[in-house]
Amino acid sequence: MIKHCAILLLCLCALPSLAMTSLDDSALSGVTGQALIQMSQITGTGTNGTNGTGSSGFTFYRLGFDGSIDLNANINQLRLGCGGINGAGGCDISIDQMSISGNGCANRALNCDAVMTNPYIELAIANNSTPTTRSLAGFRVSAQNMSGLLSFGQNGPTANGINTFSGYMTTNSITGTAQTQAVNLGGQTDPNQTVLSFATNPNILLCTSGCYNGNIATADPSKSQGVNIPSLSVPFTGSPAVINGNRVTSTSVVATGAVPTVSLNGGQLFVNMQTQICVAFFICVPTATVNMQGSVSGLQTQINFNEGLGYIHNVQVNSPFYLSFQKQALQWPGAVAADIAQPGWWMSFADPVNLGTLNPAQQVSIVPTFNQMATAFANYFNANPIPISTSQGLQQLFNGQMTVNVGALQIASTLYMNLTNLQLDSHQNVTPNCMGSYKFC
């Protein structure tokens, strides 16, 4: 060891060219550089009311690193603010099996890192100019931008991953496709036993009763085969979801989509006439069996989603980011107007995150919309009664049933659905971020 040190000293002494030399002003003006570590002080502005809408009264001290940090990490359980300032019985942030990595890598666990650009630590000081009341109001770990993929838990039929979330996060516009269940409307197997009614306009030769515009035919679902509605693919789009608050467990979003054309072919309804149809006073038909033909298009759907955060497992991030703790509501410098960090732990993403395509994993029942569809049909046929001709009247008289082709109907109506806590399809499957065969590490 002594021998090595002696050799090192001899080498240093033999390098006189490394000695420091002075520079005059002209030479110094040609030298450029940038500090790796930066410090700054920011005076808060704006109104700081009871909801913390601003940062007035606070002084912020920031220690920053002018560079980037590559990060690939797995956290089995992230628990912050359990009990504490926001009360017992829960955590401000509770996430299981959280992984942080780059996005779009062939092997997520190998050379695939999230990137935090210009990270920094910041302190919020209240009453900075008054030594007797000066206090630490909060601190945060932040970055001017974070780019990567966050995943939580495992995709499945029960909620897991994000248990509670405190912070601010918005998403891009919601997109997806819902596959509906094949169902029967207005028939014996209709779970709602939905009653369909149609205004008719009989024009039958020698008709002496019931042949007036608007004679209502009302279906009896206990005797009808109904209208079979096949499974349909309903694409939808929705406004961005917003998560903003303490210990949030779910988010709501409204999505809309066009219902594909529904075929009425093969439907059969047993109907009671409002006024029986009589021919020559003595041949009367109080009921009819109607074989339906035609189609319906123009229907829209509005889907009110209320989705537990535990069904969201992949979040693509490219946004300014911070994780903070504060003892009172305040707005950190650079935060968007809606992002008021509430007391306790708070996680924030300034720019919208991308959840990808949100397709329900299971087929969706449209039975809750049946009464709405029945109303839409009734309103349409009240304005456009179904014509019944002499030949159709004779079919009913001699065959016990008649065929009615309503044609290609255009019914402009919106059907409303409420969907809660749906498991999503493989787009929300989590790509492992563990080496080898470990599912989580």
Secondary structure, 3 states (H helix, E strand, C coil): CHHHHHHHHHHHHCCHHHCCCCCCHHHHCCCCCCCCEEEEEEECCCCCCCCCCCCCCEEEEEEEECCEEEECEEEEEEEEEECHHHCCCCEEEEEEEEEEECCCCCCCCCCCCEEEEEEEEEEEEECCCCCCCCEEEEEEEEEEEEEEEEEECCCCCCCCCEEEEEEEEEECCEEEEEEECCEEECCCCCCCCCCCEEEEEEECCCEEECCCCCEEEEECCCCCCEEEECCCEEEEEECCCEEEEEEECEEEEEEEEECCCEECCCCEEEEEEEEEEEECCCEEEEEEEEEEEEEEEEEEEEEEEEEEHHHCCEEEEEEEEEEEEECCCECCCCCCCCCCECCEEEEEECCCEECCCCCECCCECCHHHHHHHHHHHHHHHHHCCEEEEHHHHHHHHHHCCEEEEEEEEEEEEEEEEEEECCCECHHHCCCCCCCCCCCCC
